[in-house]
Amino acid sequence: MNTLPLNNDVTALPAGHPLKLMQQENIGLAKLLDDLAAAATDGDATAVCAHLQKCYQLYSHYGKKDTVLVPVLYTYGVTGPGQIMWDMDDAIKDELSAIYRPLQEDAANLPLYQGRLQKLCQDISAMIAKEEQIVFNQCLRLFTDTQWYQIYGDFAEFAPAFDVQPSPWEPAAAWLAAQQATVDSEDILSSTITLPTGTCTIGELRRILALLPLDITFIDAQGRLRFFSNEGHIFDRPKVVLGQDIMNCHPPRIIPVVQNLLADFRAHKRDHLTVARRIKGRPIMVTYRAVYDTAGTYIGTVEFVQDCQDILDKFK
């Protein structure tokens, strides 16, 4: 059930609503783009670099849209806008880095990047318009109150962007508190799990998982996201997408890679894949393992993500 405004007017939403936050971030972003364009015109490389550095807060803003709002839109069959925008967002972030890094190294490079800076500002401004005219309207039209409450909780996991601090939204906070109370009930936490090598309670297992230096994600045999632990917050893991097709949780350019990997796991062509790369400037190890039952039947895939910086530091 959706009890929010039916006229698709974001300004009429209550304070604290996720789309209200997104709109306020867009207002702050638009002001930042004006400042960036003015600094570039004046040839002030120091100011340009400072504004570009602040533009990296797009990672938080686009993360809310691409990893939370867009996957929920997919469940309603609305795939076109999200697929296009996700790729465009990635292109904007790539171009931001491609401009910022050489300017940071040598301010004298600014004249070489004037045209690209102008184009970057235009692309970001165009994305603001697309969000507000397409994505926000679709979300308001389709999402239920419960989904908005879940999204409110997921947005809290993202860093603030463009000087906008989230406002409380009491109905969502109350709903989330009730959900948490259910999973934290003594009956659930004290329930015993019997394993081949011993037993533990659900409460004990939860605390053990929280201490592991790994983020863990489990995808079932049907390709649905069933479970994650995300203590490291290396990747965004919104709860609102639990139970969804894992393909809805990846940018379009990555989907063929994921499909091929899962197909290989199902066919027993391989049972693991390890990828090491830098993410957000840190050395990250990502391992995918096929999960089979005792009869060898594929029952899912588990992903382990580990920040290896602390390990590497120990060997210095």
C-alpha positions as CSV (number, residue, x, y, z in Angstrom):
1,M,0.0,0.0,0.0
2,N,1.2,3.5,-0.9
3,T,-0.2,6.3,1.2
4,L,2.2,9.0,-0.1
5,P,1.3,11.8,-2.5
6,L,-0.3,10.6,-5.8
7,N,0.8,13.6,-7.8
8,N,4.4,12.5,-7.9
9,D,5.4,15.8,-6.1
10,V,8.6,15.1,-4.2
11,T,8.3,18.5,-2.5
12,A,5.1,17.3,-0.8
13,L,6.8,14.4,0.8
14,P,7.5,14.4,4.6
15,A,10.9,15.3,5.9
16,G,13.1,12.3,6.2
17,H,11.5,10.5,3.2
18,P,14.3,8.9,1.0
19,L,13.3,10.9,-2.1
20,K,13.3,14.1,-0.1
21,L,16.9,13.4,0.8
22,M,17.8,12.6,-2.8
23,Q,16.2,15.8,-4.0
24,Q,18.0,17.9,-1.4
25,E,21.3,16.2,-2.4
26,N,20.6,17.2,-6.0
27,I,20.1,20.8,-5.0
28,G,23.5,20.7,-3.2
29,L,25.1,19.0,-6.2
30,A,23.7,21.6,-8.6
31,K,25.2,24.4,-6.5
32,L,28.5,22.5,-6.5
33,L,28.5,22.3,-10.3
34,D,27.9,26.0,-10.5
35,D,30.9,26.6,-8.3
36,L,33.0,24.2,-10.3
37,A,32.1,25.8,-13.6
38,A,32.9,29.2,-12.3
39,A,36.3,28.1,-10.9
40,A,37.1,26.5,-14.2
41,T,36.2,29.6,-16.1
42,D,38.4,31.7,-13.8
43,G,41.3,29.3,-14.3
44,D,41.5,28.7,-10.5
45,A,43.0,25.2,-10.5
46,T,43.1,25.0,-6.7
47,A,39.3,25.6,-6.4
48,V,38.6,23.3,-9.3
49,C,40.4,20.4,-7.5
50,A,38.6,21.2,-4.3
51,H,35.2,21.1,-6.0
52,L,36.1,18.0,-8.0
53,Q,37.1,16.2,-4.7
54,K,33.7,17.1,-3.3
55,C,32.1,15.7,-6.4
56,Y,33.3,12.2,-5.3
57,Q,30.2,12.3,-3.0
58,L,28.4,11.3,-6.1
59,Y,29.4,7.7,-5.1
60,S,27.0,7.9,-2.2
61,H,24.3,9.6,-4.1
62,Y,24.5,7.3,-7.1
63,G,24.8,4.3,-4.8
64,K,21.5,5.1,-3.2
65,K,19.9,5.2,-6.6
66,D,21.7,2.4,-8.4
67,T,21.9,-0.2,-5.6
68,V,18.6,0.6,-3.7
69,L,16.0,2.4,-5.9
70,V,16.8,0.8,-9.2
71,P,16.7,-2.9,-8.1
72,V,13.3,-2.3,-6.5
73,L,12.1,-0.7,-9.8
74,Y,13.2,-3.9,-11.5
75,T,10.8,-5.9,-9.4
76,Y,8.0,-3.9,-11.1
77,G,9.3,-4.6,-14.5
78,V,10.7,-1.1,-14.9
79,T,14.2,-1.9,-16.2
80,G,15.0,0.6,-19.0
81,P,15.8,3.8,-17.1
82,G,17.8,2.0,-14.4
83,Q,20.0,0.0,-16.9
84,I,20.8,3.1,-18.9
85,M,21.4,5.3,-15.9
86,W,23.6,2.8,-14.0
87,D,26.1,2.7,-17.0
88,M,25.9,6.5,-17.3
89,D,26.6,6.9,-13.6
90,D,29.7,4.7,-13.9
91,A,30.9,6.7,-16.9
92,I,30.5,9.9,-14.9
93,K,32.5,8.5,-12.0
94,D,35.2,7.3,-14.3
95,E,35.5,10.7,-16.0
96,L,35.6,12.5,-12.7
97,S,38.6,10.4,-11.7
98,A,40.2,10.8,-15.1
99,I,40.1,14.6,-14.7
100,Y,40.8,15.0,-11.0
101,R,43.9,12.9,-10.8
102,P,46.1,14.8,-13.4
103,L,44.9,18.2,-12.1
104,Q,45.8,17.2,-8.5
105,E,49.2,16.2,-9.7
106,D,49.8,19.3,-11.7
107,A,47.5,22.4,-11.6
108,A,49.1,23.6,-14.9
109,N,47.1,20.9,-16.7
110,L,43.8,22.8,-16.2
111,P,43.7,24.4,-19.7
112,L,43.9,20.8,-21.2
113,Y,40.8,19.8,-19.3
114,Q,38.5,22.8,-19.7
115,G,36.4,21.1,-22.4
116,R,36.1,17.9,-20.5
117,L,35.2,19.7,-17.3
118,Q,32.4,21.5,-19.1
119,K,31.1,18.2,-20.5
120,L,31.3,16.5,-17.1
121,C,29.2,19.3,-15.5
122,Q,26.7,19.0,-18.4
123,D,26.4,15.2,-18.0
124,I,25.9,15.4,-14.2
125,S,23.3,18.2,-14.6
126,A,21.5,16.0,-17.2
127,M,21.5,13.1,-14.7
128,I,19.9,15.3,-12.1
129,A,17.1,16.0,-14.5
130,K,16.7,12.4,-15.4
131,E,16.5,11.3,-11.8
132,E,13.8,13.9,-10.9
133,Q,11.8,13.5,-14.1
134,I,12.0,9.7,-14.5
135,V,13.3,7.7,-11.5
136,F,11.7,9.7,-8.7
137,N,8.3,9.7,-10.4
138,Q,8.4,6.0,-11.1
139,C,9.4,5.2,-7.6
140,L,6.6,7.4,-6.1
141,R,4.1,5.8,-8.4
142,L,5.0,2.2,-7.6
143,F,6.7,1.7,-4.2
144,T,4.7,0.7,-1.2
145,D,5.0,2.3,2.3
146,T,6.8,-0.8,3.5
147,Q,9.4,-0.6,0.7
148,W,9.9,3.1,1.5
149,Y,10.5,2.2,5.2
150,Q,13.1,-0.4,4.2
151,I,14.8,2.1,1.8
152,Y,14.9,4.7,4.6
153,G,16.8,2.2,6.7
154,D,19.1,1.3,3.8
155,F,19.9,4.9,3.0
156,A,21.2,5.3,6.6
157,E,24.1,3.1,5.6
158,F,25.4,5.6,3.0
159,A,27.6,8.5,3.8
160,P,26.0,12.0,3.7
161,A,26.4,13.9,0.4
162,F,26.6,17.5,-0.6
163,D,26.1,18.9,2.9
164,V,22.8,17.2,3.4
165,Q,22.1,15.4,6.7
166,P,19.3,12.8,6.7
167,S,16.2,13.9,8.7
168,P,14.3,11.5,10.9
169,W,11.1,10.0,9.5
170,E,9.1,8.6,12.4
171,P,6.8,6.1,10.7
172,A,9.8,4.4,9.0
173,A,11.9,4.5,12.2
174,A,9.1,2.9,14.2
175,W,8.6,0.2,11.5
176,L,12.3,-0.6,11.5
177,A,12.5,-0.8,15.3
178,A,9.6,-3.2,15.3
179,Q,11.3,-5.4,12.6
180,Q,14.6,-5.4,14.6
181,A,12.8,-6.3,17.8
182,T,11.3,-9.3,16.1
183,V,14.7,-10.7,14.9
184,D,16.2,-9.8,18.3
185,S,13.6,-11.6,20.3
186,E,14.9,-14.0,23.0
187,D,13.1,-16.9,21.4
188,I,15.0,-16.5,18.2
189,L,18.4,-15.6,19.6
190,S,18.3,-18.6,22.0
191,S,17.3,-21.1,19.3
192,T,20.0,-23.8,18.9
193,I,21.6,-24.7,15.5
194,T,23.1,-28.2,15.3
195,L,26.1,-28.6,13.1
196,P,28.3,-31.7,12.4
197,T,31.0,-30.3,14.6
198,G,28.9,-28.9,17.4
199,T,26.1,-26.5,18.3
200,C,25.6,-22.8,18.9
201,T,22.6,-20.5,19.3
202,I,21.5,-18.1,16.6
203,G,22.6,-15.2,18.8
204,E,26.1,-16.7,19.2
205,L,26.3,-17.3,15.4
206,R,25.3,-13.7,14.7
207,R,28.0,-12.4,16.9
208,I,30.6,-14.8,15.3
209,L,29.7,-13.7,11.8
210,A,29.9,-10.0,12.9
211,L,33.5,-10.6,14.0
212,L,34.8,-12.3,10.8
213,P,37.1,-10.1,8.7
214,L,34.9,-10.9,5.7
215,D,31.8,-9.7,4.0
216,I,29.7,-12.7,3.1
217,T,26.9,-12.9,0.5
218,F,24.9,-16.1,-0.3
219,I,22.9,-16.5,-3.5
220,D,20.6,-19.6,-3.7
221,A,20.2,-22.0,-6.6
222,Q,17.6,-19.9,-8.2
223,G,19.9,-16.9,-8.2
224,R,18.1,-15.0,-5.4
225,L,20.0,-13.0,-2.8
226,R,19.3,-14.8,0.4
227,F,21.7,-13.5,3.0
228,F,24.6,-11.2,3.6
229,S,26.9,-10.0,6.4
230,N,28.4,-6.6,5.6
231,E,30.5,-5.5,8.5
232,G,33.2,-4.1,6.2
233,H,30.8,-2.1,4.0
234,I,33.1,-2.6,1.0
235,F,30.1,-3.0,-1.3
236,D,26.6,-1.6,-0.8
237,R,24.3,-4.3,0.6
238,P,20.8,-2.9,1.0
239,K,18.3,-5.1,2.8
240,V,15.4,-4.1,0.5
241,V,16.9,-6.3,-2.2
242,L,16.9,-9.5,-0.2
243,G,15.0,-12.2,-2.0
244,Q,15.6,-10.5,-5.4
245,D,17.3,-11.9,-8.5
246,I,21.0,-11.2,-8.0
247,M,21.1,-9.8,-11.6
248,N,19.0,-6.9,-10.4
249,C,21.8,-6.0,-8.0
250,H,24.6,-5.5,-10.6
251,P,25.3,-2.8,-13.3
252,P,24.3,-4.0,-16.8
253,R,27.9,-4.3,-18.0
254,I,28.7,-6.8,-15.2
255,I,25.6,-9.0,-15.7
256,P,27.1,-11.2,-18.5
257,V,30.1,-12.0,-16.3
258,V,27.9,-13.0,-13.3
259,Q,25.6,-15.1,-15.5
260,N,28.6,-17.0,-17.0
261,L,30.1,-17.6,-13.6
262,L,26.9,-19.0,-12.1
263,A,26.4,-21.1,-15.2
264,D,29.9,-22.6,-14.8
265,F,29.2,-23.3,-11.1
266,R,25.9,-25.1,-11.9
267,A,27.6,-27.2,-14.6
268,H,30.6,-28.0,-12.4
269,K,33.0,-26.4,-14.9
270,R,34.7,-24.7,-12.0
271,D,33.9,-24.2,-8.4
272,H,35.6,-21.0,-7.4
273,L,36.9,-17.7,-8.7
274,T,39.2,-15.2,-6.9
275,V,39.7,-11.6,-8.0
276,A,42.1,-9.2,-6.4
277,R,41.8,-5.5,-7.2
278,R,41.8,-2.1,-5.6
279,I,38.4,-0.7,-4.6
280,K,38.2,2.8,-3.1
281,G,42.0,2.8,-3.0
282,R,42.3,-0.4,-0.8
283,P,43.4,-3.9,-1.8
284,I,40.3,-6.1,-1.9
285,M,40.2,-9.9,-2.4
286,V,36.8,-11.2,-3.7
287,T,36.3,-15.0,-3.8
288,Y,33.3,-16.7,-5.2
289,R,32.7,-20.4,-4.3
290,A,30.1,-22.8,-5.6
291,V,28.0,-24.5,-2.9
292,Y,27.0,-28.1,-3.5
293,D,25.1,-30.5,-1.3
294,T,26.4,-34.0,-0.4
295,A,25.0,-35.4,-3.6
296,G,26.9,-32.8,-5.7
297,T,23.8,-30.8,-6.6
298,Y,24.4,-27.1,-6.9
299,I,22.6,-25.2,-4.2
300,G,24.1,-21.7,-4.5
301,T,27.1,-19.4,-4.5
302,V,28.8,-17.7,-1.7
303,E,30.9,-14.5,-2.1
304,F,33.6,-13.6,0.4
305,V,35.0,-10.0,0.3
306,Q,38.0,-9.1,2.3
307,D,40.0,-5.9,2.8
308,C,43.6,-7.1,2.8
309,Q,45.2,-3.8,3.8
310,D,45.7,-4.8,7.5
311,I,47.2,-8.1,6.4
312,L,49.7,-6.4,4.0
313,D,50.6,-3.9,6.7
314,K,51.7,-6.8,9.0
315,F,54.4,-7.8,6.5
316,K,55.9,-4.3,6.3
